Amino acid sequence: MTTGPTDGHEATDGPDTPLIPQPANTPEDLRAAVAKVMPSSLTTFDTERAEALREARSTGNAGPMRRLVGQWAVYVAIARHPQRAARFHHLEATAERADTDAEAWAAASELGCILDQAFAEAGLLRGPADE
């Protein structure tokens, strides 16, 4: 159970010590974090950032940039903990290939818990995507 957002000063003696502190929720800080903890995703981040910026400029609405920042803040919150990231990817695969509804539900439930923790660390509230 998550008790709330962290301040980026997690204990370093735990079994899944974060590689980096949780960055500020800005495109620049998130890009730097992506470069450190998931460098193979940097091109995707840059492409999505450019598209969100184009959409925000053409519509005069900051929503696309808010969605980008929120999405990548959660990705980084997961990826900065190597064991958590490995478990998350394992659970995704388990949910996709589950032989029973119970197996799929168990994987989905644990994925939800990891996401809850990541949202809290990123300082975000979970809610509808269009908020």
C-alpha positions as a Markdown table, in Angstrom:
| # | Residue | x | y | z |
|---|---|---|---|---|
| 1 | Met | 0.0 | 0.0 | 0.0 |
| 2 | Thr | 1.3 | 3.4 | -0.9 |
| 3 | Thr | 1.4 | 6.1 | 1.7 |
| 4 | Gly | 1.8 | 9.0 | -0.6 |
| 5 | Pro | 4.2 | 10.7 | -3.0 |
| 6 | Thr | 7.9 | 10.4 | -2.2 |
| 7 | Asp | 10.3 | 13.3 | -2.1 |
| 8 | Gly | 12.9 | 11.6 | -4.2 |
| 9 | His | 15.0 | 10.8 | -1.2 |
| 10 | Glu | 14.2 | 7.1 | -0.8 |
| 11 | Ala | 16.3 | 4.8 | 1.4 |
| 12 | Thr | 19.2 | 3.3 | -0.4 |
| 13 | Asp | 19.4 | 0.1 | 1.6 |
| 14 | Gly | 16.2 | -1.5 | 0.3 |
| 15 | Pro | 16.0 | -4.5 | -2.1 |
| 16 | Asp | 15.0 | -2.3 | -5.0 |
| 17 | Thr | 17.0 | 0.9 | -4.6 |
| 18 | Pro | 16.0 | 3.5 | -7.2 |
| 19 | Leu | 18.6 | 4.2 | -9.9 |
| 20 | Ile | 17.7 | 7.9 | -9.8 |
| 21 | Pro | 15.4 | 10.2 | -7.7 |
| 22 | Gln | 11.9 | 10.8 | -9.2 |
| 23 | Pro | 12.4 | 13.8 | -11.5 |
| 24 | Ala | 10.2 | 16.9 | -11.6 |
| 25 | Asn | 7.2 | 16.6 | -13.9 |
| 26 | Thr | 8.6 | 18.7 | -16.6 |
| 27 | Pro | 9.4 | 17.5 | -20.2 |
| 28 | Glu | 13.1 | 18.4 | -19.7 |
| 29 | Asp | 13.6 | 16.6 | -16.4 |
| 30 | Leu | 11.7 | 13.6 | -17.6 |
| 31 | Arg | 13.7 | 13.4 | -20.8 |
| 32 | Ala | 16.9 | 13.4 | -18.8 |
| 33 | Ala | 15.5 | 10.6 | -16.6 |
| 34 | Val | 14.4 | 8.6 | -19.6 |
| 35 | Ala | 18.0 | 8.9 | -21.0 |
| 36 | Lys | 19.3 | 7.4 | -17.7 |
| 37 | Val | 16.8 | 4.7 | -16.8 |
| 38 | Met | 15.4 | 3.7 | -20.2 |
| 39 | Pro | 17.6 | 5.0 | -23.0 |
| 40 | Ser | 16.1 | 2.8 | -25.6 |
| 41 | Ser | 12.8 | 4.7 | -25.2 |
| 42 | Leu | 14.4 | 8.2 | -25.7 |
| 43 | Thr | 13.4 | 8.3 | -29.4 |
| 44 | Thr | 9.8 | 7.4 | -28.5 |
| 45 | Phe | 9.8 | 10.1 | -25.9 |
| 46 | Asp | 11.1 | 12.7 | -28.3 |
| 47 | Thr | 8.6 | 11.7 | -31.0 |
| 48 | Glu | 5.7 | 11.8 | -28.5 |
| 49 | Arg | 6.9 | 15.1 | -27.0 |
| 50 | Ala | 7.1 | 16.7 | -30.5 |
| 51 | Glu | 3.6 | 15.5 | -31.4 |
| 52 | Ala | 2.1 | 16.7 | -28.1 |
| 53 | Leu | 3.8 | 20.1 | -28.5 |
| 54 | Arg | 2.4 | 20.4 | -32.1 |
| 55 | Glu | -1.1 | 19.4 | -30.9 |
| 56 | Ala | -0.9 | 21.8 | -27.9 |
| 57 | Arg | 0.2 | 24.7 | -30.2 |
| 58 | Ser | -2.4 | 24.0 | -32.9 |
| 59 | Thr | -5.3 | 23.7 | -30.4 |
| 60 | Gly | -4.2 | 26.2 | -27.8 |
| 61 | Asn | -4.8 | 23.5 | -25.2 |
| 62 | Ala | -2.1 | 22.3 | -22.8 |
| 63 | Gly | -3.8 | 18.9 | -22.4 |
| 64 | Pro | -1.5 | 17.0 | -24.8 |
| 65 | Met | 1.5 | 18.2 | -22.9 |
| 66 | Arg | 0.0 | 17.4 | -19.5 |
| 67 | Arg | -0.9 | 13.9 | -20.7 |
| 68 | Leu | 2.7 | 13.4 | -22.1 |
| 69 | Val | 4.2 | 14.5 | -18.8 |
| 70 | Gly | 1.9 | 12.4 | -16.7 |
| 71 | Gln | 2.4 | 9.3 | -18.8 |
| 72 | Trp | 6.2 | 9.5 | -18.9 |
| 73 | Ala | 6.4 | 10.4 | -15.2 |
| 74 | Val | 4.7 | 7.1 | -14.4 |
| 75 | Tyr | 7.0 | 5.2 | -16.9 |
| 76 | Val | 10.0 | 6.7 | -15.1 |
| 77 | Ala | 8.6 | 6.0 | -11.7 |
| 78 | Ile | 8.4 | 2.3 | -12.6 |
| 79 | Ala | 11.7 | 2.1 | -14.6 |
| 80 | Arg | 13.9 | 3.8 | -11.9 |
| 81 | His | 13.3 | 0.7 | -9.8 |
| 82 | Pro | 14.9 | -2.2 | -11.7 |
| 83 | Gln | 13.1 | -5.0 | -9.7 |
| 84 | Arg | 9.8 | -3.2 | -10.0 |
| 85 | Ala | 10.2 | -2.7 | -13.7 |
| 86 | Ala | 11.1 | -6.4 | -14.2 |
| 87 | Arg | 8.1 | -7.5 | -12.2 |
| 88 | Phe | 5.8 | -5.1 | -14.1 |
| 89 | His | 7.0 | -6.5 | -17.5 |
| 90 | His | 6.7 | -10.0 | -16.2 |
| 91 | Leu | 3.1 | -9.3 | -15.0 |
| 92 | Glu | 2.2 | -7.7 | -18.4 |
| 93 | Ala | 3.4 | -10.9 | -20.2 |
| 94 | Thr | 1.5 | -13.1 | -17.6 |
| 95 | Ala | -1.7 | -11.2 | -18.1 |
| 96 | Glu | -1.4 | -11.5 | -21.9 |
| 97 | Arg | -0.8 | -15.2 | -21.9 |
| 98 | Ala | -2.9 | -16.2 | -18.9 |
| 99 | Asp | -4.7 | -19.6 | -19.2 |
| 100 | Thr | -7.4 | -18.7 | -16.7 |
| 101 | Asp | -9.4 | -15.7 | -15.7 |
| 102 | Ala | -8.0 | -16.0 | -12.2 |
| 103 | Glu | -4.4 | -15.8 | -13.4 |
| 104 | Ala | -5.2 | -12.8 | -15.6 |
| 105 | Trp | -7.0 | -11.1 | -12.7 |
| 106 | Ala | -4.1 | -11.7 | -10.3 |
| 107 | Ala | -1.6 | -10.3 | -12.7 |
| 108 | Ala | -3.9 | -7.3 | -13.5 |
| 109 | Ser | -4.4 | -6.6 | -9.8 |
| 110 | Glu | -0.7 | -6.6 | -9.1 |
| 111 | Leu | -0.1 | -4.4 | -12.1 |
| 112 | Gly | -2.6 | -2.0 | -10.7 |
| 113 | Cys | -0.8 | -1.9 | -7.4 |
| 114 | Ile | 2.5 | -1.1 | -9.1 |
| 115 | Leu | 0.8 | 1.6 | -11.1 |
| 116 | Asp | -0.8 | 3.1 | -7.9 |
| 117 | Gln | 2.7 | 3.3 | -6.4 |
| 118 | Ala | 4.2 | 4.8 | -9.5 |
| 119 | Phe | 1.4 | 7.5 | -9.8 |
| 120 | Ala | 2.0 | 8.4 | -6.1 |
| 121 | Glu | 5.8 | 8.7 | -6.6 |
| 122 | Ala | 5.2 | 10.9 | -9.6 |
| 123 | Gly | 2.8 | 13.1 | -7.5 |
| 124 | Leu | -0.1 | 12.3 | -9.8 |
| 125 | Leu | -3.7 | 11.3 | -9.1 |
| 126 | Arg | -5.1 | 8.4 | -11.1 |
| 127 | Gly | -8.2 | 9.3 | -13.0 |
| 128 | Pro | -9.8 | 9.6 | -16.4 |
| 129 | Ala | -7.3 | 10.2 | -19.2 |
| 130 | Asp | -9.0 | 13.4 | -20.4 |
| 131 | Glu | -8.6 | 15.3 | -17.1 |
